[in-house]
Amino acid sequence: MALPHHTIDTVHVGYKLSFSRTVTEDDLQAAMRLSGDRGGYHTDEAFARAAGFQRIIVPGIFTAGLITQIGGQLNFLARELTFGFVKPVY
């Protein structure tokens, strides 16, 4: 469901905006096609497990891109984003 469009000027202390997303196999494949990242972490179950993961993981660029949904709903054009990946996304 699309959120109503706002501007960054409408954000105030206590303002809340959130969303949820179930990552699908199609999402995983699209992220790899767009980024070109087809590393074993994302494509090879045995490789991912040998590297210490439970199973294949979603490419970081896909995970990082999810935050732009909130910025988009605020009509906020980001000039710089810094991410720290604290846990894998399966």
OpenMM code with the backbone's topology and positions (N, CA, C; nanometers):
from openmm import Vec3, app, unit

residues = "MET ALA LEU PRO HIS HIS THR ILE ASP THR VAL HIS VAL GLY TYR LYS LEU SER PHE SER ARG THR VAL THR GLU ASP ASP LEU GLN ALA ALA MET ARG LEU SER GLY ASP ARG GLY GLY TYR HIS THR ASP GLU ALA PHE ALA ARG ALA ALA GLY PHE GLN ARG ILE ILE VAL PRO GLY ILE PHE THR ALA GLY LEU ILE THR GLN ILE GLY GLY GLN LEU ASN PHE LEU ALA ARG GLU LEU THR PHE GLY PHE VAL LYS PRO VAL TYR".split()
positions = [
    Vec3(0.0837, -0.1167, 0.0000),
    Vec3(0.0000, 0.0000, 0.0000),
    Vec3(0.0889, 0.1240, 0.0000),
    Vec3(0.0633, 0.2146, -0.0892),
    Vec3(0.1424, 0.3376, -0.0967),
    Vec3(0.1062, 0.4307, 0.0181),
    Vec3(0.2083, 0.4920, 0.0727),
    Vec3(0.1860, 0.5896, 0.1780),
    Vec3(0.1546, 0.7240, 0.1146),
    Vec3(0.0835, 0.8123, 0.1859),
    Vec3(0.0574, 0.9449, 0.1290),
    Vec3(0.1882, 1.0213, 0.1116),
    Vec3(0.1964, 1.1018, 0.0072),
    Vec3(0.3179, 1.1798, -0.0156),
    Vec3(0.3225, 1.2976, 0.0802),
    Vec3(0.4368, 1.3176, 0.1377),
    Vec3(0.4646, 1.4278, 0.2280),
    Vec3(0.5920, 1.4942, 0.1791),
    Vec3(0.6320, 1.5971, 0.2470),
    Vec3(0.7640, 1.6550, 0.2209),
    Vec3(0.8438, 1.6461, 0.3495),
    Vec3(0.9724, 1.6615, 0.3379),
    Vec3(1.0593, 1.6544, 0.4548),
    Vec3(1.0196, 1.7605, 0.5576),
    Vec3(0.9559, 1.8688, 0.5105),
    Vec3(0.9129, 1.9759, 0.6019),
    Vec3(0.8000, 1.9316, 0.6949),
    Vec3(0.7300, 1.8241, 0.6615),
    Vec3(0.6204, 1.7771, 0.7472),
    Vec3(0.6698, 1.6861, 0.8594),
    Vec3(0.7973, 1.6487, 0.8550),
    Vec3(0.8536, 1.5622, 0.9581),
    Vec3(0.8775, 1.6444, 1.0840),
    Vec3(0.8363, 1.5890, 1.1972),
    Vec3(0.8523, 1.6575, 1.3250),
    Vec3(0.8875, 1.5541, 1.4312),
    Vec3(0.9258, 1.6002, 1.5482),
    Vec3(0.9572, 1.5102, 1.6580),
    Vec3(0.8338, 1.4232, 1.6840),
    Vec3(0.8548, 1.2934, 1.6872),
    Vec3(0.7459, 1.1995, 1.7104),
    Vec3(0.6809, 1.1468, 1.5836),
    Vec3(0.7183, 1.2016, 1.4692),
    Vec3(0.6646, 1.1568, 1.3402),
    Vec3(0.7112, 1.0140, 1.3145),
    Vec3(0.6212, 0.9275, 1.2732),
    Vec3(0.6572, 0.7886, 1.2477),
    Vec3(0.6173, 0.7509, 1.1057),
    Vec3(0.7051, 0.6785, 1.0423),
    Vec3(0.6807, 0.6270, 0.9085),
    Vec3(0.7515, 0.4932, 0.9010),
    Vec3(0.6797, 0.3897, 0.8613),
    Vec3(0.7415, 0.2587, 0.8535),
    Vec3(0.6792, 0.1788, 0.7399),
    Vec3(0.7416, 0.0674, 0.7079),
    Vec3(0.6883, -0.0239, 0.6085),
    Vec3(0.7471, -0.1616, 0.6349),
    Vec3(0.6862, -0.2616, 0.5773),
    Vec3(0.7433, -0.3955, 0.5852),
    Vec3(0.7473, -0.4535, 0.4449),
    Vec3(0.8331, -0.5507, 0.4284),
    Vec3(0.8521, -0.6094, 0.2961),
    Vec3(0.8967, -0.7531, 0.3116),
    Vec3(0.8340, -0.8431, 0.2429),
    Vec3(0.8785, -0.9807, 0.2361),
    Vec3(0.9644, -0.9936, 0.1110),
    Vec3(1.0886, -1.0345, 0.1285),
    Vec3(1.1809, -1.0494, 0.0164),
    Vec3(1.1518, -1.1826, -0.0517),
    Vec3(1.1282, -1.1776, -0.1821),
    Vec3(1.0946, -1.2972, -0.2589),
    Vec3(1.2151, -1.3426, -0.3427),
    Vec3(1.2037, -1.4608, -0.3964),
    Vec3(1.3066, -1.5109, -0.4875),
    Vec3(1.3187, -1.4184, -0.6081),
    Vec3(1.2057, -1.3669, -0.6572),
    Vec3(1.2097, -1.2722, -0.7694),
    Vec3(1.2880, -1.1465, -0.7326),
    Vec3(1.2706, -1.0973, -0.6091),
    Vec3(1.3474, -0.9812, -0.5628),
    Vec3(1.4960, -1.0109, -0.5650),
    Vec3(1.5317, -1.1284, -0.5135),
    Vec3(1.6724, -1.1686, -0.5097),
    Vec3(1.7307, -1.1726, -0.6504),
    Vec3(1.6598, -1.2336, -0.7425),
    Vec3(1.7077, -1.2435, -0.8805),
    Vec3(1.7189, -1.1059, -0.9454),
    Vec3(1.6202, -1.0185, -0.9211),
    Vec3(1.6235, -0.8828, -0.9777),
    Vec3(1.7422, -0.8035, -0.9236),
    Vec3(1.7687, -0.8151, -0.7928),
    Vec3(1.8814, -0.7439, -0.7320),
    Vec3(2.0129, -0.7887, -0.7934),
    Vec3(2.0254, -0.9188, -0.8158),
    Vec3(2.1492, -0.9693, -0.8750),
    Vec3(2.1623, -0.9265, -1.0208),
    Vec3(2.0511, -0.9233, -1.0935),
    Vec3(2.0569, -0.8762, -1.2333),
    Vec3(2.0974, -0.7291, -1.2394),
    Vec3(2.0390, -0.6472, -1.1539),
    Vec3(2.0668, -0.5035, -1.1564),
    Vec3(2.2074, -0.4698, -1.1078),
    Vec3(2.2522, -0.5378, -1.0028),
    Vec3(2.3825, -0.5038, -0.9451),
    Vec3(2.4976, -0.5789, -1.0106),
    Vec3(2.4671, -0.6933, -1.0706),
    Vec3(2.5727, -0.7773, -1.1244),
    Vec3(2.6417, -0.8605, -1.0177),
    Vec3(2.5948, -0.8488, -0.8936),
    Vec3(2.6540, -0.9235, -0.7828),
    Vec3(2.5936, -1.0632, -0.7793),
    Vec3(2.6653, -1.1594, -0.8354),
    Vec3(2.6203, -1.2977, -0.8375),
    Vec3(2.7165, -1.3859, -0.7569),
    Vec3(2.7707, -1.3258, -0.6504),
    Vec3(2.8635, -1.3988, -0.5651),
    Vec3(2.7981, -1.5187, -0.4990),
    Vec3(2.8820, -1.6118, -0.4557),
    Vec3(2.8346, -1.7345, -0.3950),
    Vec3(2.7465, -1.7138, -0.2729),
    Vec3(2.7630, -1.6029, -0.2025),
    Vec3(2.6787, -1.5746, -0.0867),
    Vec3(2.5314, -1.5652, -0.1268),
    Vec3(2.5069, -1.5256, -0.2511),
    Vec3(2.3711, -1.5010, -0.2999),
    Vec3(2.3182, -1.6115, -0.3908),
    Vec3(2.4053, -1.7018, -0.4342),
    Vec3(2.3642, -1.7993, -0.5359),
    Vec3(2.3900, -1.9451, -0.4993),
    Vec3(2.4766, -1.9691, -0.4027),
    Vec3(2.5204, -2.1055, -0.3744),
    Vec3(2.4989, -2.1366, -0.2264),
    Vec3(2.3983, -2.2201, -0.2006),
    Vec3(2.3624, -2.2547, -0.0629),
    Vec3(2.4818, -2.3119, 0.0149),
    Vec3(2.5547, -2.4048, -0.0439),
    Vec3(2.6693, -2.4669, 0.0239),
    Vec3(2.7775, -2.3636, 0.0534),
    Vec3(2.8053, -2.2754, -0.0424),
    Vec3(2.9056, -2.1700, -0.0232),
    Vec3(2.8648, -2.0793, 0.0923),
    Vec3(2.7389, -2.0364, 0.0930),
    Vec3(2.6907, -1.9467, 0.1982),
    Vec3(2.7015, -2.0127, 0.3355),
    Vec3(2.6648, -2.1402, 0.3434),
    Vec3(2.6744, -2.2118, 0.4715),
    Vec3(2.8206, -2.2262, 0.5156),
    Vec3(2.9089, -2.2569, 0.4228),
    Vec3(3.0508, -2.2705, 0.4550),
    Vec3(3.1089, -2.1384, 0.5046),
    Vec3(3.0490, -2.0267, 0.4609),
    Vec3(3.0941, -1.8943, 0.5036),
    Vec3(3.0322, -1.8527, 0.6373),
    Vec3(2.9466, -1.9402, 0.6936),
    Vec3(2.8903, -1.9114, 0.8249),
    Vec3(2.7479, -1.8604, 0.8251),
    Vec3(2.6843, -1.8542, 0.7085),
    Vec3(2.5457, -1.8093, 0.7014),
    Vec3(2.4513, -1.9289, 0.7095),
    Vec3(2.3256, -1.9042, 0.7451),
    Vec3(2.2260, -2.0114, 0.7532),
    Vec3(2.1874, -2.0625, 0.6145),
    Vec3(2.1887, -1.9723, 0.5183),
    Vec3(2.1540, -2.0025, 0.3785),
    Vec3(2.1987, -1.8837, 0.2945),
    Vec3(2.1618, -1.8783, 0.1665),
    Vec3(2.2027, -1.7646, 0.0834),
    Vec3(2.1448, -1.6353, 0.1404),
    Vec3(2.2146, -1.5260, 0.1161),
    Vec3(2.1727, -1.3963, 0.1690),
    Vec3(2.1392, -1.3015, 0.0553),
    Vec3(2.0559, -1.2038, 0.0872),
    Vec3(2.0143, -1.1010, -0.0075),
    Vec3(2.1313, -1.0046, -0.0292),
    Vec3(2.1574, -0.9621, -0.1532),
    Vec3(2.2641, -0.8648, -0.1768),
    Vec3(2.2437, -0.7369, -0.0951),
    Vec3(2.3518, -0.6855, -0.0401),
    Vec3(2.3453, -0.5664, 0.0441),
    Vec3(2.2836, -0.4466, -0.0254),
    Vec3(2.3070, -0.4322, -0.1545),
    Vec3(2.2524, -0.3163, -0.2252),
    Vec3(2.1004, -0.3191, -0.2268),
    Vec3(2.0411, -0.4394, -0.2301),
    Vec3(1.8953, -0.4500, -0.2228),
    Vec3(1.8470, -0.4045, -0.0853),
    Vec3(1.9115, -0.4559, 0.0187),
    Vec3(1.8741, -0.4185, 0.1555),
    Vec3(1.8878, -0.2680, 0.1753),
    Vec3(1.9998, -0.2125, 0.1313),
    Vec3(2.0231, -0.0686, 0.1458),
    Vec3(1.9193, 0.0117, 0.0692),
    Vec3(1.8795, -0.0392, -0.0454),
    Vec3(1.7822, 0.0324, -0.1269),
    Vec3(1.6441, 0.0419, -0.0650),
    Vec3(1.6121, -0.0489, 0.0265),
    Vec3(1.4789, -0.0457, 0.0876),
    Vec3(1.4527, 0.0849, 0.1620),
    Vec3(1.5559, 0.1434, 0.2211),
    Vec3(1.5374, 0.2678, 0.2958),
    Vec3(1.4908, 0.3811, 0.2044),
    Vec3(1.5182, 0.3704, 0.0763),
    Vec3(1.4758, 0.4765, -0.0147),
    Vec3(1.3246, 0.4820, -0.0295),
    Vec3(1.2541, 0.3750, 0.0082),
    Vec3(1.1081, 0.3797, 0.0049),
    Vec3(1.0562, 0.4880, 0.0984),
    Vec3(1.1156, 0.4959, 0.2177),
    Vec3(1.0720, 0.5985, 0.3125),
    Vec3(1.1085, 0.7366, 0.2605),
    Vec3(1.2322, 0.7527, 0.2119),
    Vec3(1.2723, 0.8810, 0.1559),
    Vec3(1.1832, 0.9220, 0.0394),
    Vec3(1.1461, 0.8247, -0.0432),
    Vec3(1.0583, 0.8542, -0.1560),
    Vec3(0.9215, 0.9024, -0.1118),
    Vec3(0.8697, 0.8444, -0.0059),
    Vec3(0.7389, 0.8877, 0.0443),
    Vec3(0.7452, 1.0282, 0.1027),
    Vec3(0.8635, 1.0708, 0.1450),
    Vec3(0.8821, 1.2061, 0.1976),
    Vec3(0.9287, 1.3024, 0.0888),
    Vec3(0.9375, 1.2527, -0.0346),
    Vec3(0.9894, 1.3344, -0.1448),
    Vec3(1.1242, 1.3952, -0.1082),
    Vec3(1.2057, 1.3135, -0.0431),
    Vec3(1.3375, 1.3558, 0.0027),
    Vec3(1.4412, 1.2978, -0.0922),
    Vec3(1.5216, 1.3823, -0.1491),
    Vec3(1.6273, 1.3397, -0.2391),
    Vec3(1.7574, 1.3294, -0.1592),
    Vec3(1.8011, 1.2078, -0.1359),
    Vec3(1.9226, 1.1866, -0.0571),
    Vec3(2.0454, 1.2205, -0.1402),
    Vec3(2.1385, 1.2864, -0.0800),
    Vec3(2.2639, 1.3190, -0.1461),
    Vec3(2.3759, 1.2250, -0.1003),
    Vec3(2.3556, 1.1624, 0.0141),
    Vec3(2.4566, 1.0711, 0.0659),
    Vec3(2.3891, 0.9741, 0.1620),
    Vec3(2.4258, 0.8486, 0.1523),
    Vec3(2.3753, 0.7458, 0.2434),
    Vec3(2.4944, 0.6650, 0.2930),
    Vec3(2.4957, 0.6356, 0.4209),
    Vec3(2.5995, 0.5529, 0.4793),
    Vec3(2.5322, 0.4362, 0.5498),
    Vec3(2.5780, 0.3152, 0.5205),
    Vec3(2.5161, 0.1964, 0.5781),
    Vec3(2.6184, 0.1120, 0.6503),
    Vec3(2.5724, 0.0472, 0.7533),
    Vec3(2.6479, -0.0559, 0.8213),
    Vec3(2.5559, -0.1777, 0.8275),
    Vec3(2.5975, -0.2870, 0.7716),
    Vec3(2.5164, -0.4072, 0.7701),
    Vec3(2.5466, -0.4884, 0.8960),
    Vec3(2.4502, -0.4954, 0.9882),
    Vec3(2.4751, -0.5598, 1.1167),
    Vec3(2.4327, -0.7070, 1.1190),
    Vec3(2.3407, -0.7453, 1.0308),
    Vec3(2.2968, -0.8845, 1.0246),
    Vec3(2.2634, -0.9172, 0.8802),
    Vec3(2.2782, -1.0422, 0.8429),
    Vec3(2.2418, -1.0799, 0.7058),
    Vec3(2.0899, -1.0811, 0.6886),
    Vec3(2.0463, -1.0598, 0.5662),
    Vec3(1.9047, -1.0723, 0.5318),
    Vec3(1.8902, -1.1989, 0.4503),
    Vec3(1.8032, -1.2870, 0.4979),
    Vec3(1.7825, -1.4151, 0.4310),
    Vec3(1.6561, -1.4108, 0.3469),
] * unit.nanometer
topology = app.Topology()
chain = topology.addChain("A")
for resn in residues:
    res = topology.addResidue(resn, chain)
    for name in ("N", "CA", "C"):
        topology.addAtom(name, app.Element.getBySymbol(name[0]), res)
